[in-house]
Amino acid sequence: MLVSFLGSGFAGLLTCNKAGDRVRRLHTLERLLDIAKSARTAESIQILDELQAEIDAIQTRMIQEVEASALDETAMMAYTLSTERAEQAVSNRRTALHGQPPPPLATVASL
């Protein structure tokens, strides 16, 4: 009976751990969506660099999870699509910011 109780407790802990992993992954996917939204309205290259660094950190964690066989194929596809979308938004905004004409001399002098 004690073994049954311990087995049930262990199974419960595993279930809670898997649920926690799922919630964490969903938060990460939501963060990638937020990064894409923020990138579209970023006002400087520095902000884009910070967003790209966050994408890189998420990709590093994703690779570690793949190496640990902690991600199934569906999760990997969701991460891949979300990451590509965020990177594309950063890239597009970076191009737009670089394509802007320089500010007028009066603006530069006042800085």
Buried (B, 14 or more C-beta within 10 A) or exposed (E): EEEEEEEEEEEEEEEEEEEEBEEEBEEBBEBBBEBBEBBEEBEEEEBBEBBBEBBEEBBEBBEEBEEEEEBEEEBEEBBEEBBEBBBEBBEEBBEEBEEEEEEEEEEEEEE
